[in-house]
Amino acid sequence: MWDFFISFTIMKTGIKFLKKYFSKLFFPVAWTIIILILLMLPGNMLPNEKHFKIPNFDKFVHISLFGGFVFLWCLYISTRNFSINKNLVLFFWIFTTGIALGISMEFVQKYFIPFRDFSLGDIIADMIGASIGYGVSNIYLVEEIDTH
């Protein structure tokens, strides 16, 4: 019981820090540009170390990219003076946009990017990441809005 309370308190402190320093429009825009650049790199430009290979590391990268995408955009939105209901609707649209971006980028890789292919596993990882970002945003950012 106390572990949960301590964890929740630490997260709330972390959210205040993130809101103070990372809630500017620059951060979600920059993160989105980074995602687009990384997912549109030709396959032969990606590192391929044969001696140092972590199984399914690319799935962890996809989860991180899309979790960060949703969370950073929700963090930005949470600092605007919108009602809680409007924030929740916008959070959902950001979540669905993240999923749509992940799916569409897999098709872009399949048809337009040399040496890249379509991966259902990447889409699932993108969805998991977006879901984590959406869940964290709804739990911690909406609580922050509610206390103002």
MDTraj code that builds the backbone (N, CA, C; nanometers):
import mdtraj as md
import numpy as np

residues = "MET TRP ASP PHE PHE ILE SER PHE THR ILE MET LYS THR GLY ILE LYS PHE LEU LYS LYS TYR PHE SER LYS LEU PHE PHE PRO VAL ALA TRP THR ILE ILE ILE LEU ILE LEU LEU MET LEU PRO GLY ASN MET LEU PRO ASN GLU LYS HIS PHE LYS ILE PRO ASN PHE ASP LYS PHE VAL HIS ILE SER LEU PHE GLY GLY PHE VAL PHE LEU TRP CYS LEU TYR ILE SER THR ARG ASN PHE SER ILE ASN LYS ASN LEU VAL LEU PHE PHE TRP ILE PHE THR THR GLY ILE ALA LEU GLY ILE SER MET GLU PHE VAL GLN LYS TYR PHE ILE PRO PHE ARG ASP PHE SER LEU GLY ASP ILE ILE ALA ASP MET ILE GLY ALA SER ILE GLY TYR GLY VAL SER ASN ILE TYR LEU VAL GLU GLU ILE ASP THR HIS".split()
xyz = np.array([
    [0.0830, -0.1188, 0.0000],
    [0.0000, 0.0000, 0.0000],
    [0.0875, 0.1251, 0.0000],
    [0.1856, 0.1297, 0.0911],
    [0.2709, 0.2471, 0.0993],
    [0.3586, 0.2605, -0.0239],
    [0.3977, 0.1455, -0.0817],
    [0.4790, 0.1492, -0.2031],
    [0.4055, 0.2212, -0.3150],
    [0.2754, 0.1926, -0.3283],
    [0.1953, 0.2587, -0.4316],
    [0.1883, 0.4085, -0.4048],
    [0.1657, 0.4470, -0.2816],
    [0.1563, 0.5890, -0.2454],
    [0.2877, 0.6609, -0.2741],
    [0.3986, 0.5979, -0.2387],
    [0.5300, 0.6582, -0.2629],
    [0.5549, 0.6705, -0.4126],
    [0.5237, 0.5658, -0.4884],
    [0.5416, 0.5694, -0.6337],
    [0.4560, 0.6782, -0.6964],
    [0.3321, 0.6888, -0.6527],
    [0.2405, 0.7902, -0.7056],
    [0.2935, 0.9299, -0.6744],
    [0.3440, 0.9504, -0.5529],
    [0.3980, 1.0806, -0.5137],
    [0.5204, 1.1158, -0.5975],
    [0.6071, 1.0192, -0.6209],
    [0.7256, 1.0421, -0.7030],
    [0.6841, 1.0775, -0.8461],
    [0.5856, 1.0061, -0.8997],
    [0.5386, 1.0350, -1.0350],
    [0.4789, 1.1756, -1.0433],
    [0.4015, 1.2160, -0.9434],
    [0.3433, 1.3500, -0.9440],
    [0.4531, 1.4558, -0.9426],
    [0.5583, 1.4334, -0.8662],
    [0.6710, 1.5267, -0.8633],
    [0.7393, 1.5292, -0.9999],
    [0.7552, 1.4133, -1.0606],
    [0.8150, 1.4044, -1.1932],
    [0.7310, 1.4749, -1.2983],
    [0.5994, 1.4618, -1.2883],
    [0.5090, 1.5274, -1.3832],
    [0.5207, 1.6787, -1.3702],
    [0.5300, 1.7288, -1.2481],
    [0.5468, 1.8735, -1.2292],
    [0.6760, 1.9205, -1.2954],
    [0.7831, 1.8431, -1.2807],
    [0.9108, 1.8759, -1.3450],
    [0.8945, 1.8762, -1.4970],
    [0.8308, 1.7714, -1.5501],
    [0.8114, 1.7628, -1.6950],
    [0.7268, 1.8785, -1.7469],
    [0.6216, 1.9123, -1.6737],
    [0.5373, 2.0248, -1.7160],
    [0.6150, 2.1557, -1.7161],
    [0.7012, 2.1708, -1.6190],
    [0.7772, 2.2948, -1.6083],
    [0.8770, 2.3084, -1.7237],
    [0.9455, 2.2000, -1.7590],
    [1.0550, 2.2103, -1.8541],
    [1.0275, 2.1518, -1.9931],
    [0.9286, 2.0642, -2.0080],
    [0.9082, 1.9956, -2.1353],
    [0.7702, 2.0162, -2.1970],
    [0.6922, 2.1103, -2.1477],
    [0.5562, 2.1266, -2.1993],
    [0.5467, 2.2285, -2.3122],
    [0.6582, 2.2791, -2.3593],
    [0.6578, 2.3725, -2.4721],
    [0.6324, 2.2961, -2.6016],
    [0.5761, 2.3642, -2.6996],
    [0.5421, 2.3028, -2.8276],
    [0.6639, 2.2424, -2.8977],
    [0.7810, 2.2982, -2.8725],
    [0.9032, 2.2499, -2.9357],
    [0.9233, 2.0996, -2.9145],
    [0.8981, 2.0486, -2.7946],
    [0.9309, 1.9094, -2.7619],
    [0.8456, 1.8077, -2.8373],
    [0.7116, 1.8198, -2.8395],
    [0.6374, 1.7211, -2.9190],
    [0.6634, 1.7333, -3.0690],
    [0.6846, 1.8565, -3.1179],
    [0.7145, 1.8734, -3.2601],
    [0.8487, 1.8092, -3.2931],
    [0.9498, 1.8347, -3.2106],
    [1.0820, 1.7756, -3.2335],
    [1.0753, 1.6235, -3.2267],
    [1.0007, 1.5699, -3.1303],
    [0.9879, 1.4242, -3.1164],
    [0.9212, 1.3649, -3.2403],
    [0.8192, 1.4327, -3.2917],
    [0.7500, 1.3861, -3.4118],
    [0.8456, 1.3856, -3.5306],
    [0.9248, 1.4897, -3.5455],
    [1.0217, 1.4962, -3.6548],
    [1.1256, 1.3848, -3.6417],
    [1.1705, 1.3593, -3.5190],
    [1.2665, 1.2503, -3.4961],
    [1.2056, 1.1165, -3.5373],
    [1.0803, 1.0928, -3.5002],
    [1.0124, 0.9681, -3.5389],
    [1.0090, 0.9555, -3.6910],
    [0.9671, 1.0622, -3.7578],
    [0.9563, 1.0563, -3.9041],
    [1.0920, 1.0308, -3.9688],
    [1.1953, 1.0964, -3.9201],
    [1.3294, 1.0753, -3.9763],
    [1.3740, 0.9311, -3.9548],
    [1.3609, 0.8816, -3.8321],
    [1.4069, 0.7451, -3.8024],
    [1.3306, 0.6396, -3.8814],
    [1.2003, 0.6591, -3.8969],
    [1.1209, 0.5582, -3.9664],
    [1.1322, 0.5678, -4.1183],
    [1.1898, 0.6779, -4.1682],
    [1.2067, 0.6908, -4.3128],
    [1.3513, 0.6727, -4.3583],
    [1.4387, 0.6358, -4.2647],
    [1.5767, 0.6050, -4.3042],
    [1.5779, 0.4784, -4.3891],
    [1.6543, 0.4769, -4.4965],
    [1.6674, 0.3520, -4.5733],
    [1.7263, 0.2418, -4.4849],
    [1.6854, 0.1203, -4.5110],
    [1.7275, 0.0076, -4.4286],
    [1.8776, -0.0104, -4.4211],
    [1.9496, 0.0251, -4.5271],
    [2.0948, 0.0072, -4.5250],
    [2.1655, 0.1137, -4.4415],
    [2.0935, 0.2145, -4.3917],
    [2.1528, 0.3166, -4.3042],
    [2.1348, 0.2829, -4.1564],
    [2.0595, 0.1774, -4.1281],
    [2.0362, 0.1370, -3.9899],
    [2.1538, 0.0528, -3.9412],
    [2.1905, 0.0682, -3.8143],
    [2.3033, -0.0113, -3.7629],
    [2.2701, -0.1602, -3.7633],
    [2.3687, -0.2394, -3.7976],
    [2.3505, -0.3847, -3.8028],
    [2.4735, -0.4508, -3.7418],
    [2.4797, -0.4507, -3.6110],
    [2.5921, -0.5106, -3.5400],
    [2.5636, -0.6595, -3.5188],
    [2.6466, -0.7431, -3.5746],
    [2.6245, -0.8873, -3.5624],
    [2.6665, -0.9412, -3.4258],
    [2.7640, -0.8792, -3.3601],
    [2.8141, -0.9291, -3.2327],
    [2.7347, -0.8760, -3.1134],
    [2.6662, -0.7665, -3.1317],
    [2.5903, -0.7047, -3.0219],
    [2.4465, -0.6893, -3.0674],
    [2.3675, -0.7926, -3.0431],
    [2.2292, -0.7897, -3.0890],
    [2.1369, -0.8241, -2.9729],
    [2.0475, -0.7318, -2.9427],
    [1.9463, -0.7541, -2.8400],
    [1.8197, -0.7991, -2.9112],
    [1.7662, -0.9161, -2.8757],
    [1.6473, -0.9657, -2.9443],
    [1.5301, -0.8671, -2.9309],
    [1.4666, -0.8391, -3.0417],
    [1.3483, -0.7520, -3.0484],
    [1.3741, -0.6110, -2.9955],
    [1.4975, -0.5653, -3.0038],
    [1.5287, -0.4299, -2.9577],
    [1.4495, -0.3259, -3.0354],
    [1.4253, -0.3515, -3.1654],
    [1.3493, -0.2560, -3.2458],
    [1.2063, -0.2391, -3.1940],
    [1.1523, -0.3426, -3.1319],
    [1.0160, -0.3298, -3.0754],
    [1.0178, -0.2358, -2.9549],
    [1.1227, -0.2454, -2.8743],
    [1.1384, -0.1534, -2.7617],
    [1.1506, -0.0093, -2.8121],
    [1.2240, 0.0084, -2.9220],
    [1.2387, 0.1420, -2.9811],
    [1.1029, 0.1940, -3.0270],
    [1.0245, 0.1111, -3.0941],
    [0.8915, 0.1532, -3.1402],
    [0.8015, 0.1893, -3.0218],
    [0.8036, 0.1087, -2.9173],
    [0.7231, 0.1379, -2.7984],
    [0.7645, 0.2733, -2.7398],
    [0.8939, 0.2971, -2.7302],
    [0.9440, 0.4228, -2.6741],
    [0.9089, 0.5425, -2.7625],
    [0.9260, 0.5269, -2.8928],
    [0.8970, 0.6379, -2.9839],
    [0.7507, 0.6800, -2.9763],
    [0.6607, 0.5828, -2.9818],
    [0.5190, 0.6177, -2.9870],
    [0.4605, 0.6465, -2.8496],
    [0.5167, 0.5883, -2.7450],
    [0.4770, 0.6283, -2.6099],
    [0.5170, 0.7724, -2.5845],
    [0.6389, 0.8077, -2.6270],
    [0.6855, 0.9453, -2.6136],
    [0.6039, 1.0415, -2.6966],
    [0.5673, 1.0000, -2.8178],
    [0.4853, 1.0837, -2.9057],
    [0.3542, 1.1219, -2.8375],
    [0.2815, 1.0222, -2.7897],
    [0.1514, 1.0481, -2.7267],
    [0.1697, 1.1277, -2.5982],
    [0.2642, 1.0875, -2.5145],
    [0.2812, 1.1562, -2.3867],
    [0.3228, 1.3019, -2.4053],
    [0.4181, 1.3292, -2.4942],
    [0.4644, 1.4668, -2.5117],
    [0.3556, 1.5575, -2.5690],
    [0.2767, 1.5060, -2.6630],
    [0.1671, 1.5878, -2.7152],
    [0.0604, 1.6096, -2.6078],
    [0.0309, 1.5064, -2.5286],
    [-0.0667, 1.5223, -2.4192],
    [-0.0127, 1.6180, -2.3126],
    [0.1161, 1.6119, -2.2852],
    [0.1771, 1.7035, -2.1897],
    [0.1606, 1.8476, -2.2366],
    [0.1846, 1.8707, -2.3638],
    [0.1664, 2.0049, -2.4195],
    [0.0202, 2.0503, -2.4072],
    [-0.0715, 1.9629, -2.4457],
    [-0.2146, 1.9965, -2.4403],
    [-0.2580, 2.0223, -2.2960],
    [-0.2037, 1.9466, -2.2014],
    [-0.2464, 1.9602, -2.0614],
    [-0.2112, 2.0959, -2.0021],
    [-0.1182, 2.1672, -2.0627],
    [-0.0811, 2.2990, -2.0104],
    [-0.1664, 2.4113, -2.0697],
    [-0.2503, 2.3794, -2.1662],
    [-0.3430, 2.4782, -2.2208],
    [-0.4609, 2.4903, -2.1244],
    [-0.5319, 2.5950, -2.1308],
    [-0.6448, 2.6176, -2.0391],
    [-0.7742, 2.5602, -2.0943],
    [-0.7756, 2.4278, -2.1144],
    [-0.8948, 2.3589, -2.1610],
    [-0.9620, 2.2909, -2.0429],
    [-1.0899, 2.2605, -2.0602],
    [-1.1603, 2.1847, -1.9566],
    [-1.1082, 2.0414, -1.9540],
    [-1.1375, 1.9722, -1.8461],
    [-1.0935, 1.8320, -1.8346],
    [-1.1526, 1.7491, -1.9476],
    [-1.2812, 1.7699, -1.9776],
    [-1.3451, 1.6918, -2.0845],
    [-1.2786, 1.7172, -2.2199],
    [-1.2476, 1.8436, -2.2488],
    [-1.1817, 1.8739, -2.3757],
    [-1.0429, 1.8110, -2.3800],
    [-0.9704, 1.8155, -2.2686],
    [-0.8398, 1.7508, -2.2627],
    [-0.8513, 1.6009, -2.2884],
    [-0.9499, 1.5376, -2.2287],
    [-0.9669, 1.3938, -2.2493],
    [-0.9947, 1.3613, -2.3957],
    [-1.0770, 1.4428, -2.4599],
    [-1.1062, 1.4222, -2.6020],
    [-0.9794, 1.4428, -2.6848],
    [-0.9057, 1.5492, -2.6556],
    [-0.7811, 1.5748, -2.7287],
    [-0.6779, 1.4648, -2.7037],
    [-0.6693, 1.4155, -2.5807],
    [-0.5784, 1.3047, -2.5502],
    [-0.6136, 1.1834, -2.6354],
    [-0.7428, 1.1549, -2.6495],
    [-0.7853, 1.0402, -2.7300],
    [-0.7471, 1.0603, -2.8762],
    [-0.7658, 1.1823, -2.9285],
    [-0.7293, 1.2093, -3.0678],
    [-0.5786, 1.1976, -3.0890],
    [-0.5018, 1.2395, -2.9925],
    [-0.3563, 1.2232, -3.0017],
    [-0.3210, 1.0748, -3.0035],
    [-0.3857, 0.9970, -2.9188],
    [-0.3646, 0.8520, -2.9131],
    [-0.3970, 0.7874, -3.0484],
    [-0.5127, 0.8212, -3.1055],
    [-0.5504, 0.7615, -3.2339],
    [-0.4588, 0.8100, -3.3466],
    [-0.4129, 0.9345, -3.3373],
    [-0.3177, 0.9860, -3.4362],
    [-0.1862, 0.9093, -3.4276],
    [-0.1411, 0.8802, -3.3059],
    [-0.0194, 0.8019, -3.2887],
    [-0.0316, 0.6639, -3.3508],
    [-0.1443, 0.5992, -3.3295],
    [-0.1657, 0.4665, -3.3894],
    [-0.1708, 0.4769, -3.5413],
    [-0.2436, 0.5761, -3.5924],
    [-0.2528, 0.5944, -3.7378],
    [-0.1148, 0.6240, -3.7977],
    [-0.0354, 0.7033, -3.7286],
    [0.1000, 0.7327, -3.7755],
    [0.1841, 0.6053, -3.7808],
    [0.1752, 0.5240, -3.6772],
    [0.2510, 0.3988, -3.6749],
    [0.2126, 0.3054, -3.7882],
    [0.0831, 0.2916, -3.8117],
    [0.0353, 0.2037, -3.9194],
    [0.0769, 0.2594, -4.0553],
    [0.0549, 0.3887, -4.0750],
    [0.0865, 0.4478, -4.2056],
    [0.2369, 0.4429, -4.2341],
    [0.3200, 0.4608, -4.1326],
    [0.4644, 0.4568, -4.1548],
    [0.5111, 0.3170, -4.1964],
    [0.4435, 0.2136, -4.1499],
    [0.4796, 0.0786, -4.1939],
    [0.4502, 0.0609, -4.3428],
    [0.3388, 0.1173, -4.3897],
    [0.3094, 0.1100, -4.5330],
    [0.4057, 0.1966, -4.6137],
    [0.4432, 0.3120, -4.5603],
    [0.5434, 0.3958, -4.6268],
    [0.6741, 0.3191, -4.6384],
    [0.7140, 0.2517, -4.5324],
    [0.8380, 0.1733, -4.5365],
    [0.8283, 0.0615, -4.6405],
    [0.7128, -0.0015, -4.6479],
    [0.6966, -0.1134, -4.7412],
    [0.7053, -0.0678, -4.8865],
    [0.6405, 0.0441, -4.9188],
    [0.6282, 0.0827, -5.0583],
    [0.7257, 0.1910, -5.1051],
    [0.7812, 0.2701, -5.0139],
    [0.8579, 0.3861, -5.0584],
    [1.0018, 0.3950, -5.0059],
    [1.0356, 0.3225, -4.9020],
    [1.1682, 0.3346, -4.8414],
    [1.2522, 0.2126, -4.8802],
    [1.3674, 0.2360, -4.9440],
    [1.4502, 0.1223, -4.9857],
    [1.5020, 0.0406, -4.8670],
    [1.5040, -0.0883, -4.8848],
    [1.5572, -0.1842, -4.7876],
    [1.4813, -0.1846, -4.6551],
    [1.3575, -0.1385, -4.6558],
    [1.2714, -0.1459, -4.5372],
    [1.1508, -0.2303, -4.5750],
    [1.0888, -0.2918, -4.4759],
    [0.9726, -0.3739, -4.5054],
    [0.8622, -0.3506, -4.4032],
    [0.7483, -0.4089, -4.4311],
    [0.6298, -0.3989, -4.3468],
    [0.6422, -0.4993, -4.2331],
    [0.6093, -0.4557, -4.1110],
    [0.6163, -0.5462, -3.9969],
    [0.4933, -0.5276, -3.9079],
    [0.4141, -0.6331, -3.8988],
    [0.2983, -0.6294, -3.8103],
    [0.3437, -0.6153, -3.6653],
    [0.4578, -0.6737, -3.6325],
    [0.5141, -0.6614, -3.4972],
    [0.5452, -0.5166, -3.4622],
    [0.5944, -0.4403, -3.5604],
    [0.6210, -0.2985, -3.5360],
    [0.4914, -0.2221, -3.5115],
    [0.3881, -0.2552, -3.5856],
    [0.2584, -0.1890, -3.5650],
    [0.2068, -0.2190, -3.4246],
    [0.2188, -0.3435, -3.3818],
    [0.1728, -0.3803, -3.2476],
    [0.2551, -0.3058, -3.1425],
    [0.3865, -0.2962, -3.1639],
    [0.4719, -0.2219, -3.0700],
    [0.4343, -0.0740, -3.0680],
    [0.4040, -0.0166, -3.1848],
    [0.3591, 0.1229, -3.1905],
    [0.2304, 0.1411, -3.1110],
    [0.1380, 0.0469, -3.1251],
    [0.0100, 0.0543, -3.0529],
    [0.0308, 0.0401, -2.9018],
    [0.1200, -0.0486, -2.8624],
    [0.1500, -0.0652, -2.7198],
    [0.2103, 0.0639, -2.6650],
    [0.3058, 0.1205, -2.7368],
    [0.3669, 0.2461, -2.6934],
    [0.2655, 0.3582, -2.6825],
    [0.1813, 0.3729, -2.7851],
    [0.0780, 0.4771, -2.7823],
    [-0.0183, 0.4537, -2.6660],
    [-0.0516, 0.3285, -2.6402],
    [-0.1420, 0.2960, -2.5292],
    [-0.0802, 0.3305, -2.3945],
    [0.0476, 0.3011, -2.3789],
    [0.1168, 0.3351, -2.2542],
    [0.1194, 0.4870, -2.2359],
    [0.1548, 0.5595, -2.3421],
    [0.1564, 0.7056, -2.3349],
    [0.0193, 0.7625, -2.3022],
    [-0.0838, 0.7050, -2.3620],
    [-0.2221, 0.7482, -2.3382],
    [-0.2640, 0.7185, -2.1941],
    [-0.2303, 0.5994, -2.1463],
    [-0.2663, 0.5622, -2.0093],
    [-0.1973, 0.6498, -1.9063],
    [-0.0676, 0.6693, -1.9240],
    [0.0081, 0.7545, -1.8310],
    [-0.0463, 0.8968, -1.8348],
    [-0.0775, 0.9455, -1.9537],
    [-0.1323, 1.0814, -1.9668],
    [-0.2656, 1.0941, -1.8949],
    [-0.3516, 0.9961, -1.9126],
    [-0.4826, 1.0024, -1.8476],
    [-0.4733, 0.9904, -1.6964],
    [-0.3800, 0.9112, -1.6491],
    [-0.3670, 0.8930, -1.5043],
    [-0.3020, 1.0139, -1.4389],
    [-0.1924, 1.0612, -1.4955],
    [-0.1150, 1.1652, -1.4279],
    [-0.1442, 1.3064, -1.4750],
    [-0.1686, 1.3252, -1.6032],
    [-0.1901, 1.4614, -1.6520],
    [-0.3307, 1.5120, -1.6237],
    [-0.4295, 1.4255, -1.6312],
    [-0.5665, 1.4675, -1.6018],
    [-0.5785, 1.4990, -1.4529],
    [-0.5130, 1.4217, -1.3686],
    [-0.5119, 1.4491, -1.2250],
    [-0.4530, 1.5868, -1.1989],
    [-0.3456, 1.6199, -1.2703],
    [-0.2821, 1.7508, -1.2551],
    [-0.3780, 1.8613, -1.2975],
    [-0.4511, 1.8416, -1.4072],
    [-0.5472, 1.9431, -1.4559],
    [-0.6555, 1.9621, -1.3512],
    [-0.7028, 1.8503, -1.2953],
    [-0.8128, 1.8527, -1.1999],
    [-0.7772, 1.9300, -1.0717],
    [-0.6505, 1.9319, -1.0354],
    [-0.6125, 1.9982, -0.9107],
    [-0.5900, 2.1477, -0.9274],
    [-0.5980, 2.2010, -1.0493],
    [-0.5781, 2.3453, -1.0708],
    [-0.7058, 2.4209, -1.0496],
])
top = md.Topology()
chain = top.add_chain()
for i, resn in enumerate(residues, 1):
    res = top.add_residue(resn, chain, resSeq=i)
    for name in ("N", "CA", "C"):
        top.add_atom(name, md.element.get_by_symbol(name[0]), res)
traj = md.Trajectory(xyz[None], top)
